[in-house]
Amino acid sequence: MNATPAPQFAVVGLAVSDLAASIAFYRRLGIEFPEGAEHEPHVEAELPGGLRLTLDPESTIRAFHPAWRAPTGGGRVGLAFRCESPAHVDAVYEDLVGAGHHGELKPWDAFWGQRYASVHDPDGNGVDLFAPLPETAG
């Protein structure tokens, strides 16, 4: 039997309305984009584990797909960043909201055992922040 290997998941790609704003947002979360990336038609950042995050301005997408239109509504993609501790979730959330980003869900202790919060990137994509809660004795 000649089995064809399965494709490997390699990229999370986002269509963005303002490339510079999106790069600034994700840099605040520790994603490293090359210097000057704000002026490129397509940017990529290597993520832990070999995945890549790509950002494409809407104008780039329309250049090869003229009929493409930006989606309306929200909740089509969600990204999540693991923080070092529950206090780190709070600090990252406050940093992003303080920089003018929409805080969708303030940090709270979720019933599934995580400190959890959600903010929106410049295009309204949900970006979750989480950290395991310490085990409670008892």
C-alpha positions in Angstrom: 0.0 0.0 0.0 1.4 3.4 -1.0 0.3 5.9 1.6 0.7 9.6 0.8 1.8 11.5 3.8 -0.7 13.9 5.4 0.0 17.6 5.0 1.5 19.3 8.0 -0.2 22.2 9.7 2.4 25.0 9.3 0.8 28.5 9.2 -1.8 30.6 11.0 -2.5 33.4 8.5 -4.5 36.6 9.2 -5.9 39.1 6.8 -5.3 42.5 8.3 -6.7 46.0 7.6 -3.7 47.9 9.1 -0.5 46.0 8.9 1.5 48.4 11.2 -1.2 48.2 13.9 -1.3 44.4 13.8 2.5 44.1 13.9 2.6 46.4 16.9 -0.2 44.4 18.7 1.5 41.0 18.2 4.9 42.4 19.1 3.4 43.4 22.4 2.7 39.7 22.9 6.3 38.7 22.1 6.0 37.8 18.4 9.1 38.9 16.6 8.6 40.4 13.1 11.6 41.7 11.1 12.4 45.4 11.3 10.7 47.3 8.6 8.0 44.6 8.2 5.3 47.3 8.4 6.2 48.3 4.8 6.1 44.8 3.3 3.2 43.2 1.3 3.4 40.0 3.5 5.1 39.3 6.8 5.9 36.1 8.7 7.1 35.3 12.2 8.4 32.0 13.4 6.5 30.6 16.4 7.6 28.0 18.9 7.2 24.5 17.6 7.9 25.6 14.0 4.5 27.2 13.1 4.5 30.6 11.5 2.1 33.5 11.9 1.6 35.4 8.7 -0.1 38.8 8.2 -1.4 39.9 4.9 -2.8 43.4 4.3 -6.2 43.3 2.6 -4.6 45.1 -0.4 -2.2 42.1 -0.9 -5.0 39.6 -0.9 -7.0 41.7 -3.4 -4.0 41.8 -5.7 -4.3 38.0 -6.3 -8.0 37.6 -5.4 -9.8 40.7 -6.7 -13.3 39.4 -5.6 -12.1 38.8 -1.9 -14.0 40.9 0.7 -13.1 41.2 4.4 -15.4 39.1 6.5 -18.0 40.8 8.6 -18.9 39.8 12.1 -16.5 38.3 14.6 -15.3 35.1 16.1 -13.9 33.5 12.9 -10.4 32.9 14.3 -9.1 32.8 17.9 -5.5 32.8 19.1 -4.4 32.1 22.6 -1.2 33.0 24.4 -0.1 31.1 27.5 1.2 33.4 30.2 3.7 32.6 33.0 1.2 33.0 35.8 -2.2 34.3 36.7 -0.6 37.6 37.6 1.0 37.7 34.2 -2.4 37.3 32.5 -3.6 40.4 34.4 -0.4 42.3 33.5 -0.6 41.5 29.8 -4.3 42.2 29.6 -3.7 45.6 31.3 -0.8 46.4 29.0 -2.9 45.7 25.8 -6.0 47.5 27.1 -3.8 50.4 28.2 -2.4 50.6 24.7 -5.9 51.1 23.4 -6.9 47.6 22.4 -10.5 46.4 23.2 -10.7 44.2 26.3 -13.4 41.7 25.5 -13.3 39.7 28.7 -11.5 40.9 31.9 -9.2 38.4 33.6 -11.1 35.9 35.7 -10.6 32.5 37.3 -12.3 30.1 34.9 -14.0 27.0 36.2 -11.7 24.8 34.1 -8.7 25.9 36.2 -7.1 28.8 34.3 -6.8 32.5 34.8 -8.4 33.6 31.5 -8.9 36.9 29.6 -9.7 38.0 26.1 -8.7 41.0 24.0 -9.2 41.9 20.4 -6.5 42.6 17.9 -6.8 45.6 15.6 -9.1 43.6 13.3 -11.4 42.3 16.0 -9.9 38.8 16.2 -10.2 37.3 19.6 -6.8 36.8 21.4 -7.1 34.9 24.6 -4.6 35.0 27.5 -4.4 32.2 30.0 -2.3 30.6 32.7 -3.0 27.6 34.9 -4.3 28.5 38.4 -2.4 27.1 41.3 -3.7 23.9 42.7 -5.8 24.7 45.8 -5.1 22.6 48.9 -8.0 20.9 50.5 
